[in-house]
């Protein structure tokens, strides 16, 4: 999922917010790159949380990070990897209807179509979430919390044994390629253009991608809240079993 959605979901699971929760909720995507690949970045949350628990600091940050990835099973597990009886996750299942149009709009080989169509669905979800609250503003506020950023970098270097983690640099780069204001199809498509250029050196049809993002919003509108409620229960159970949270304080919580 995209960053505003991860903030929304972390607040739903934990029943609280704050700069530490915001930064933790988007951490796995920020770690993806030269130090960790996508899979590695989405499986480091327990290492980070265990370290922070011993340090007795930034626990909200660690808990929020654990709501995101694959280990423990967080939002991206159920969105990408496996949900209900589907072949893969919720976003991949919803993306089936957009594969051919995505291949054309993103100017990619057919074998990349399902993967990139699931990104289009994620951006459709991001549109809906961005309309519901000031999640982009929350991310910007947290990114400007320099004291917290320095503390986070210090903890990550030690938790992950990576002196070159470059967290502050990652904050700056991440802020350039994701939407931190109220999302629109056009603004998300413009940011996706930067992501595709950075990752694949491919120039997409921005106007056509914007149209698909709007279409994706309509595709998920009918059942995405049911998905969030179910995923929230599953992730809270996973976190409790992993010792990340002691209890789930707010059943089917509304985000903060």
QUIRA-V556273 format. One line per field, one symbol per residue. ss: DSSP state (~ for helix, > for strand, _ for the rest). phi: phi as a letter, one per 30 degrees, with the letter a starting at -180 (. if undefined). A space follows every 10 residues. Layout:
ss = ???
phi = ???
This chain:
ss = __~~~~~~~~ ~~~~____~~ ~~~~~_~~~~ ~>___>_~~~ ~___~~~~~~ ~~~~~___~~ ~~~~~~____ ____~~~~~~ ~________~ ~~~~~~~~~~ ~~~~~~___~ ~~~~~~~~~~ ~~~~~~~~~~ ~~__~~~~~~ ~~~__~~~~~ ~~~~~~~~~~ ______~~~~ ~~~~~~~___ ____~~~~~~ ~~~~~~~~~~ _____~~~~~ ~~~~~~~~~~ ___~~~~~~~ ~~~~~~~~~~ ~_________ ______
phi = .cdddddedd ddddiabked dddddceedd ddlddbdedd dcbcdddddd dddddhahdd ddddeddccc bddceddddc dabhcddbde dddddedcdd ddeddchbde dcddeddddd dedddeeddd dcadddddde eddddddddd dddeddeddc hbdcdhdddd edddddcbdc cddbeddddd ddeddddddb hccdddddde ddddddeddc edbdddeddd dddddddddd ddidbdacdb dhdddd
